[in-house]
Structure formats: structure tokens, C-alpha cells
Amino acid sequence: MPPECSRATRFLGTCTSSTIDFALTELVIADDLEMTARCYATLRRCVTLLALQAPVAADLRIVVVAMRAANDLKRMGNLAHHIAKVVRLGHGGVIAP
């Protein structure tokens, strides 16, 4: 499993645990920026690869799958961030815009 996928899995696991342990919500919220940055970096690498190498057939499918996976991981990160914000709201914490 690629490191980004395992990181997203841990991210969602931490988010789920944050519903019980409030201290984990801040960790999830702080990690969201890094997760977003990694996803955008993957997308930039894919676009650069498409522009410079012009892959065909199987190679092109791999690049497209990587781009779709990065987008899905970004959505998972956004979901975890939203859940953490809702948990923080439920605990009476302040939600930053």
C-alpha cells in the first residue's frame, strides 16, 4: 500500500477515535493541511509526467489511477477534518473558519 493511502487510513482512524478522545481532534485538524499538500503534490507530479513524458496505454492508465486516488485521499482528509470540527463543536471548543 502506498504511504499516502496508509496515512489516510490512519487519519480516518484517528478521526474516529477523536469522538472519544478530544485531544485527537486537534491532531486531525492539524494534519489536514499536510494531507492536502501531499495530495496536491501527487497531482502536480502526475500532470508534469503527462506533460513531459506523454504516456500511452498502460502507463497512462496508471497515471490516471494515481490522479483519481489522490483526489479520493483528499476527500477522505476533508471528511476527517469535518468530523473533527464537529467533535470539537460538540465538546464546546472554538471552531476556526
MDAnalysis code that builds the backbone (N, CA, C; Angstrom):
import MDAnalysis as mda
import numpy as np

u = mda.Universe.empty(291, n_residues=97, atom_resindex=np.repeat(np.arange(97), 3), trajectory=True)
u.add_TopologyAttr("name", ["N", "CA", "C"] * 97)
u.add_TopologyAttr("resid", np.arange(1, 98))
u.add_TopologyAttr("resname", ["MET", "PRO", "PRO", "GLU", "CYS", "SER", "ARG", "ALA", "THR", "ARG", "PHE", "LEU", "GLY", "THR", "CYS", "THR", "SER", "SER", "THR", "ILE", "ASP", "PHE", "ALA", "LEU", "THR", "GLU", "LEU", "VAL", "ILE", "ALA", "ASP", "ASP", "LEU", "GLU", "MET", "THR", "ALA", "ARG", "CYS", "TYR", "ALA", "THR", "LEU", "ARG", "ARG", "CYS", "VAL", "THR", "LEU", "LEU", "ALA", "LEU", "GLN", "ALA", "PRO", "VAL", "ALA", "ALA", "ASP", "LEU", "ARG", "ILE", "VAL", "VAL", "VAL", "ALA", "MET", "ARG", "ALA", "ALA", "ASN", "ASP", "LEU", "LYS", "ARG", "MET", "GLY", "ASN", "LEU", "ALA", "HIS", "HIS", "ILE", "ALA", "LYS", "VAL", "VAL", "ARG", "LEU", "GLY", "HIS", "GLY", "GLY", "VAL", "ILE", "ALA", "PRO"])
u.atoms.positions = np.array([
    [0.846, -1.170, 0.000],
    [0.000, 0.000, 0.000],
    [0.900, 1.246, 0.000],
    [0.611, 2.225, -0.883],
    [1.411, 3.452, -0.903],
    [1.314, 4.202, 0.424],
    [2.353, 4.976, 0.768],
    [2.346, 5.669, 2.059],
    [1.179, 6.633, 2.224],
    [0.739, 7.265, 1.136],
    [-0.376, 8.206, 1.240],
    [-1.659, 7.489, 1.643],
    [-1.850, 6.267, 1.111],
    [-3.059, 5.500, 1.449],
    [-3.051, 5.076, 2.910],
    [-1.907, 4.580, 3.381],
    [-1.858, 4.169, 4.778],
    [-1.986, 5.376, 5.703],
    [-1.445, 6.512, 5.276],
    [-1.594, 7.737, 6.072],
    [-3.064, 8.150, 6.142],
    [-3.781, 8.060, 5.035],
    [-5.205, 8.402, 5.028],
    [-5.995, 7.454, 5.916],
    [-5.633, 6.177, 5.902],
    [-6.304, 5.204, 6.750],
    [-6.083, 5.532, 8.226],
    [-4.825, 5.844, 8.593],
    [-4.545, 6.241, 9.980],
    [-5.275, 7.533, 10.321],
    [-5.346, 8.454, 9.363],
    [-6.010, 9.746, 9.555],
    [-7.481, 9.541, 9.908],
    [-8.169, 8.676, 9.153],
    [-9.578, 8.413, 9.439],
    [-9.747, 7.632, 10.734],
    [-8.813, 6.730, 11.029],
    [-8.863, 6.003, 12.303],
    [-8.712, 6.943, 13.486],
    [-7.781, 7.879, 13.369],
    [-7.590, 8.876, 14.429],
    [-8.829, 9.741, 14.564],
    [-9.435, 10.078, 13.428],
    [-10.648, 10.891, 13.453],
    [-11.766, 10.159, 14.188],
    [-11.906, 8.872, 13.920],
    [-12.930, 8.078, 14.593],
    [-12.654, 8.012, 16.091],
    [-11.389, 7.832, 16.458],
    [-11.028, 7.790, 17.877],
    [-11.217, 9.143, 18.554],
    [-11.162, 10.216, 17.758],
    [-11.296, 11.551, 18.347],
    [-12.697, 11.801, 18.879],
    [-13.666, 10.986, 18.448],
    [-15.008, 11.158, 19.004],
    [-15.035, 10.766, 20.477],
    [-14.048, 9.965, 20.908],
    [-13.935, 9.563, 22.314],
    [-12.877, 10.400, 23.028],
    [-11.741, 10.601, 22.378],
    [-10.618, 11.333, 22.976],
    [-10.502, 12.694, 22.290],
    [-10.928, 13.736, 22.976],
    [-10.982, 15.079, 22.397],
    [-9.617, 15.592, 21.958],
    [-8.553, 15.166, 22.606],
    [-7.211, 15.654, 22.253],
    [-6.831, 15.256, 20.829],
    [-7.375, 14.173, 20.332],
    [-7.054, 13.727, 18.976],
    [-7.666, 14.618, 17.895],
    [-8.724, 15.355, 18.249],
    [-9.347, 16.222, 17.242],
    [-8.368, 17.277, 16.753],
    [-7.593, 17.833, 17.654],
    [-6.620, 18.856, 17.250],
    [-5.543, 18.254, 16.347],
    [-5.181, 17.016, 16.612],
    [-4.204, 16.328, 15.764],
    [-4.753, 16.138, 14.352],
    [-6.000, 15.736, 14.252],
    [-6.631, 15.541, 12.940],
    [-6.715, 16.862, 12.190],
    [-7.119, 17.908, 12.868],
    [-7.257, 19.211, 12.220],
    [-5.898, 19.720, 11.756],
    [-4.870, 19.537, 12.559],
    [-3.534, 19.994, 12.178],
    [-2.965, 19.174, 11.023],
    [-3.235, 17.871, 10.994],
    [-2.715, 17.001, 9.937],
    [-3.416, 17.200, 8.602],
    [-4.571, 17.829, 8.603],
    [-5.307, 18.014, 7.358],
    [-4.510, 18.826, 6.342],
    [-3.802, 19.835, 6.795],
    [-3.020, 20.651, 5.864],
    [-1.921, 19.839, 5.190],
    [-1.271, 18.978, 5.955],
    [-0.219, 18.142, 5.368],
    [-0.814, 17.142, 4.378],
    [-1.956, 16.579, 4.726],
    [-2.617, 15.632, 3.827],
    [-2.994, 16.313, 2.513],
    [-3.525, 17.510, 2.598],
    [-3.890, 18.266, 1.403],
    [-2.655, 18.568, 0.565],
    [-1.583, 18.982, 1.208],
    [-0.350, 19.292, 0.487],
    [0.200, 18.067, -0.235],
    [0.153, 16.904, 0.410],
    [0.638, 15.669, -0.230],
    [-0.220, 15.309, -1.446],
    [-1.520, 15.477, -1.320],
    [-2.403, 15.157, -2.447],
    [-2.133, 16.085, -3.628],
    [-1.988, 17.376, -3.353],
    [-1.699, 18.315, -4.443],
    [-0.323, 18.051, -5.049],
    [0.637, 17.648, -4.247],
    [1.963, 17.322, -4.776],
    [1.881, 16.116, -5.709],
    [1.081, 15.127, -5.332],
    [0.898, 13.959, -6.195],
    [0.236, 14.355, -7.505],
    [-0.776, 15.199, -7.426],
    [-1.441, 15.666, -8.644],
    [-0.484, 16.448, -9.537],
    [0.344, 17.300, -8.934],
    [1.322, 18.066, -9.728],
    [2.313, 17.141, -10.412],
    [2.770, 16.102, -9.695],
    [3.702, 15.146, -10.311],
    [3.047, 14.424, -11.482],
    [1.784, 14.077, -11.331],
    [1.070, 13.399, -12.419],
    [0.921, 14.307, -13.635],
    [0.540, 15.545, -13.408],
    [0.381, 16.484, -14.520],
    [1.726, 16.727, -15.204],
    [2.789, 16.859, -14.431],
    [4.122, 17.026, -15.004],
    [4.504, 15.817, -15.837],
    [4.211, 14.632, -15.323],
    [4.501, 13.407, -16.055],
    [3.720, 13.354, -17.364],
    [2.454, 13.737, -17.315],
    [1.649, 13.750, -18.535],
    [2.204, 14.741, -19.557],
    [2.620, 15.889, -19.074],
    [3.114, 16.923, -19.989],
    [4.477, 16.583, -20.580],
    [5.363, 15.998, -19.791],
    [6.736, 15.783, -20.250],
    [6.964, 14.422, -20.897],
    [6.247, 13.403, -20.461],
    [6.514, 12.048, -20.950],
    [5.480, 11.537, -21.950],
    [4.283, 12.121, -21.956],
    [3.196, 11.688, -22.841],
    [3.000, 10.169, -22.792],
    [2.652, 9.623, -21.622],
    [2.496, 8.166, -21.517],
    [1.305, 7.668, -22.345],
    [1.366, 6.432, -22.782],
    [0.274, 5.827, -23.539],
    [-0.109, 4.497, -22.896],
    [-1.294, 4.046, -23.227],
    [-1.837, 2.756, -22.821],
    [-1.704, 2.493, -21.318],
    [-0.970, 1.462, -20.939],
    [-0.901, 1.046, -19.535],
    [-0.311, 2.134, -18.654],
    [0.717, 2.822, -19.140],
    [1.330, 3.893, -18.347],
    [0.339, 5.028, -18.106],
    [-0.444, 5.354, -19.122],
    [-1.442, 6.411, -18.982],
    [-2.505, 6.008, -17.970],
    [-2.906, 4.753, -17.993],
    [-3.902, 4.280, -17.020],
    [-3.368, 4.385, -15.593],
    [-2.110, 4.078, -15.411],
    [-1.510, 4.171, -14.076],
    [-1.510, 5.613, -13.587],
    [-1.175, 6.544, -14.469],
    [-1.155, 7.958, -14.080],
    [-2.570, 8.437, -13.743],
    [-3.540, 8.039, -14.544],
    [-4.931, 8.441, -14.284],
    [-5.417, 7.854, -12.960],
    [-5.080, 6.599, -12.687],
    [-5.466, 5.977, -11.413],
    [-4.821, 6.725, -10.245],
    [-3.559, 7.114, -10.392],
    [-2.879, 7.868, -9.329],
    [-3.568, 9.205, -9.088],
    [-3.992, 9.858, -10.159],
    [-4.687, 11.141, -10.004],
    [-6.037, 10.961, -9.312],
    [-6.759, 9.917, -9.679],
    [-8.056, 9.663, -9.051],
    [-7.876, 9.276, -7.583],
    [-6.848, 8.475, -7.298],
    [-6.583, 8.078, -5.916],
    [-6.223, 9.290, -5.065],
    [-5.406, 10.193, -5.615],
    [-5.041, 11.406, -4.869],
    [-6.279, 12.237, -4.576],
    [-7.187, 12.316, -5.533],
    [-8.423, 13.061, -5.314],
    [-9.276, 12.406, -4.227],
    [-9.372, 11.072, -4.255],
    [-10.137, 10.362, -3.224],
    [-9.508, 10.536, -1.840],
    [-8.175, 10.495, -1.770],
    [-7.493, 10.694, -0.490],
    [-7.734, 12.103, 0.039],
    [-7.770, 13.071, -0.851],
    [-8.060, 14.455, -0.452],
    [-9.466, 14.537, 0.137],
    [-10.425, 13.869, -0.508],
    [-11.792, 13.859, 0.001],
    [-11.873, 13.172, 1.365],
    [-11.118, 12.087, 1.548],
    [-11.083, 11.402, 2.848],
    [-10.531, 12.335, 3.927],
    [-9.497, 13.070, 3.578],
    [-8.918, 14.031, 4.521],
    [-9.899, 15.122, 4.878],
    [-10.626, 15.611, 3.888],
    [-11.622, 16.650, 4.146],
    [-12.750, 16.128, 5.037],
    [-13.152, 14.878, 4.809],
    [-14.184, 14.273, 5.652],
    [-13.702, 14.144, 7.093],
    [-12.481, 13.657, 7.274],
    [-11.933, 13.521, 8.629],
    [-11.827, 14.885, 9.313],
    [-11.393, 15.888, 8.561],
    [-11.284, 17.251, 9.109],
    [-12.656, 17.751, 9.549],
    [-13.672, 17.512, 8.727],
    [-15.022, 17.956, 9.064],
    [-15.539, 17.240, 10.312],
    [-15.311, 15.933, 10.398],
    [-15.750, 15.175, 11.580],
    [-15.058, 15.706, 12.837],
    [-13.764, 15.982, 12.728],
    [-13.025, 16.515, 13.888],
    [-13.573, 17.874, 14.312],
    [-13.937, 18.700, 13.328],
    [-14.507, 20.003, 13.672],
    [-15.859, 19.853, 14.368],
    [-16.656, 18.893, 13.921],
    [-17.957, 18.655, 14.561],
    [-17.759, 18.140, 15.978],
    [-16.783, 17.246, 16.168],
    [-16.484, 16.742, 17.517],
    [-16.048, 17.888, 18.408],
    [-15.193, 18.756, 17.888],
    [-14.727, 19.898, 18.683],
    [-15.896, 20.799, 19.049],
    [-16.824, 20.992, 18.124],
    [-18.008, 21.797, 18.401],
    [-18.846, 21.158, 19.511],
    [-18.973, 19.832, 19.461],
    [-19.743, 19.111, 20.475],
    [-19.115, 19.194, 21.854],
    [-17.782, 19.351, 21.901],
    [-17.075, 19.471, 23.180],
    [-16.978, 20.920, 23.651],
    [-17.547, 21.827, 22.897],
    [-17.548, 23.220, 23.317],
    [-16.291, 23.982, 22.925],
    [-15.500, 23.432, 22.047],
    [-14.295, 24.117, 21.570],
    [-14.649, 25.174, 20.530],
    [-13.706, 25.990, 20.225],
    [-13.915, 27.036, 19.239],
    [-13.503, 26.510, 17.866],
    [-14.337, 26.690, 16.874],
    [-14.021, 26.256, 15.517],
    [-13.508, 27.443, 14.726],
    [-12.292, 27.314, 14.239],
    [-11.728, 28.358, 13.392],
    [-12.280, 28.213, 11.988],
    [-12.559, 29.332, 11.332],
    [-13.119, 29.241, 9.969],
    [-12.125, 28.666, 8.998],
])
